[in-house]
Amino acid sequence: MKRFLVIGLGNFGSTVAQALHRHGHEVVALDTDEELVDELGTRVSRAMVGDGTNRALLKEVGAEEVDAAVISTGSDLSASVLALLALRDLGVREIFVKVMSDDHARIVETLGATDSIFPERESAVGLASRLTSGKLLQYVQLGGDLGLQEMPMPTEWLGSTLRALGLPQRYRVQVVALHDVLRDQMLAVPDPDRVLTESDTLLVAGHPEALEKVAAVR
């Protein structure tokens, strides 16, 4: 079980918080809006009214011990920047910030955000899956029953082929592309008999639950 902090409980933030909690993790959620906190209720480990830019409050709720934090303060640029700085000061290593523009993204990444999240490019559920797995490079939710994730090559698959692995039969997923990072080549509809290497990443499509199982392969 991991521990997460979510600051800002609008549609995106509350969805991330609930998805992480459904995955079985401890989630502390903060917002200055009492109505949003009450609405989230018992669907997370702890939801409380508070200012996510307040370093003392963040320390009080245990921010120093979280595995990752998500900042989702809407269009309030100053709030997201101040929350990011406060979390960095407390030593939080993984900080994901929802951004509203390219300039917003550049600012938070310059200030040390792990990643900037454009909600029109990555869904809240997708971000939760990426945080939960701890190893996904990217995740996109294409619908309730379909997701697409990029993941590094599991050690136990090295030296094998897609045909030999039989992923559609074993996991109900399909590898739709391989990215040869060493040569920076994207191989669409990959050769099923090509030997898989450590420098490959996989673009895998399937039901979100099936993708979770694949992401857990070591």
N, C-alpha and C positions, 0 to 999 in steps of 0.2 A: 504493500500500500504506500502510495506517495502522498505528499501534502502540497496543496496548492492554495494560492491566494488570488482572488479575483477582485479587482477594484473597478467599480462602475457596473451597475446592474440594469442597463437598458436591455434591449432585445438580444444583442450579441453577447454581452457579458453574462446575463442570466442563463442563456442557453449553454454557453461554455461551462459555467459553474454546475449546472444540472447534469450535463453530459459527463463531466469528470466525476461527479458524485455517483452517477449510475455505473461508472466503471469500477466503483468500489474504493475510491480514494477519499481522503479527508480534504474538504474544501471550506475555506473561510472566505466569506463574501462581504464586501464593504460598499456602502453607498451613502451619500448625504441625504438621500430621499427616503424618508421613513416608509412611505407607501410602497416603494419598490422593494425595500427590505422585507416588509410584512408579506408582500405578495410571494416572495421566494420562500418564506417560511421554513418548513422543515425539509425542503428538497435539497438542502446542502447541510454540511455538518454544523456550520454556524454562520448565521447572517446577522449583521449588525449595522446600525447607523453609525457612520464615522467618516472622517475626512481622510482619504487615501494619500494625501500629500503630507499628513502629519506624522513625522518620524517617530515621535513618542508613542502615538497610537499604534503605528505599524509594529513597533517593537513589542508593545503590550499584547498584540494578537498573535505574536510568534512569527513574524515575517522572516526573522533571521534563520528560522529552521525549515522554511518551505523549499521544496524541490524546484518550483518555478512559480512565477507570478504573471498574471494577465492584467493589463491595464486597458480598460474599455470605457473611457470617459467621454465618449461621443465627440463632438466638435470642439470641446474645450481643450485647446492646444496647451495652454499654460498648466492646466491640471494634470495632463498626461506627462508633461515634462517634469513638473515638480514631483509627481509620484515616482517617476523613473529615477530621478536623482536621489530621492529618499530611500528607495529600495536598494539602489547601488551602494549608498552609504552604509546600509545595514548588511551588505555582503551577499545579497541575493544574486545568484550566478545566472539564472535563466529568467529573462524578463521579455515578455511578448507584448507589444503595444499595438492596439488598433489605431490605424491612421486614416485620415480623410483625404490626403493629397500627397503628391510626390515630395513636396517641400516638407510636410509633416514627417514623412518617412525618413528623409535625409537628416532632419534634426535629431530624431530619437535614435537613429542608428549611430550618428556621430557621438551622441551622449552615452552610448554603450548598450542600447537595446539588443537583445539576442536576435530579434526579427521584428519587422514591422508588418502588420496584418491589414490588408485591404479587404474589408468585408465582402466586396463584390467579387473578389478573386478566391477567397477561402472562407468556407462556411464555419460557423461556430462549432458545429459537431465535428467537422474536419480537423479544426485546431485541437479539440479535445482528444481526438484519436491520435494526432501527432504527439501531443504531450504525454499521453498515456503510454504509448509504445516506447518512447525514449530513443527511437532509432530511425523513424521515418524521415525522409528528406522532404517530402511534400505529400499532402493529402487533399483531394478535392471530392466533395460530395456532389454527385451528379443527379441525385434523386434519393427517395427513401430507400430504394432497393439496389442502388448502384453507387459505388465509389471508385476512385482511381488514386492509387498511391505509388510514390517512388520510394524504393527502399534499397539499401546496400545488399550485396550478395551474402546470404547466410553462409557461414563457414561449412556447414554440412552439405551444401549444394556445390561447392567448388569442385571442378573437374568433371562434373556431370553434364548432362544435356537436358533441355526442356522436354524432349521426348521421353528420356529415361525417368525424369522426375514425375511426369504424369500429373501435373498440378491441377488440371481441370477435374480429374477423377479423385484425387486425394483431398483437395481443398475447395473445389468448386470455384476456382479463379482462373483467369487467363492472363498470361504475360503478353501485352500488346506491343511492347518495345523494349529494347535494351539500349542503355547508354554506355558506350565504351569511353569511360572517363579519360583513360590514358591517351587515346587518339581524338577525343572530343567528337565522337561520331554517334549519332542517334540511329539505331537500327530498327526501323519499323517492320512489323511482321517478321520477327527474327527467325533465322534458320533453326528449326527444332533440333538439329544435330550438331549445332555449334557448341563447342566446349565452353562452359561458363568459367569466368576468371574473377579474381579479386577486384580487378579494376572495372568490372561491370556493375551498373545499377539497374534495377528492374522496374519497369512501369507495369503495374498489375491492376487489373480491373476485376470487380466482383461485388458481391453483397458485402456491406460493411462488417457483418459478423465474421464472414469468411476471411476478409482482409485482416481483421484483428488476429485471427489464428495464424495466418501466414507471417504477419509482422512479429510474432512471438518466436518464430523459428530461429535458432542460433547457428 
